[in-house]
């Protein structure tokens, strides 16, 4: 008899229960009846039917809705990100080769495609954990991909034990270096991916008249404040857009949020054949 998604997830979580801590009181957690996580202070968190668990104690509303994650899934499944993911997989497998059952956390995993692809290329027994504050993303991830621990959680207070993670991914998502430092084992690896100046430049020409958006503080310098052996690699290529992919790409990227439907139609009517991917992979090791 085939196990339900909820039961499959419950078994994966139970096998890795030592990773989790209560998001309210930080106590250790236990699985009850393959249906809920409970801590010694009786804080309880039910597994959803699709297998994820909500460990964000406060209700949060985000600007990320179901349609955005559907658009993102379509784009990510097209091979759009493949060279970047290959870069990440090579780095992870090199760093984690000698570790038995390494634990990989994707902090800001969205709808889970990146973590699914990376985890599938890691050695058998590797543990994948994906968190995001956007519930719709985690719902989509848990419905699409089994064998991974999916949780709604806050990057500012992640519900995991100190020193329990071997590697963290942080792809086009805000970072919380204090939490990364707390969670990673000594020698643990952080891989952060940030946009470079040419990223989606064809869309920027339409929506921003080619102007650069204001960048945050230097992400390489920031990583170097918290991690050792920081190195970076710029990954740049042109991705040929299959028919029908331009609209989901426009819908998923923050570059176009707030744009008028007229501007969106203008971009669609241009019939772009390719898009520039220009990203920097930043790698650091916990001190």
TAHU-V908031 format. One record per run of one state. SS is the DSSP state (hx for helix, st for strand, lp for the rest). FROM is the first residue (numbers start at 1). TO is the last residue. Records with the same first field share a line. If there is no record, write none. Layout:
SS=FROM-TO, FROM-TO
This chain:
lp=1-4, 16-16, 22-27, 33-35, 40-43, 48-52, 55-65, 77-81, 96-102, 108-112, 121-126, 133-134, 145-148, 153-159, 161-164, 172-176, 196-200, 208-218, 241-244, 253-253, 257-260, 271-273, 287-287
hx=5-15, 17-19, 66-76, 82-95, 113-120, 135-144, 177-183, 201-207, 219-226, 245-252, 254-256, 261-270
st=20-21, 28-32, 36-39, 44-47, 53-54, 103-107, 127-132, 149-152, 160-160, 165-171, 184-195, 227-240, 274-286
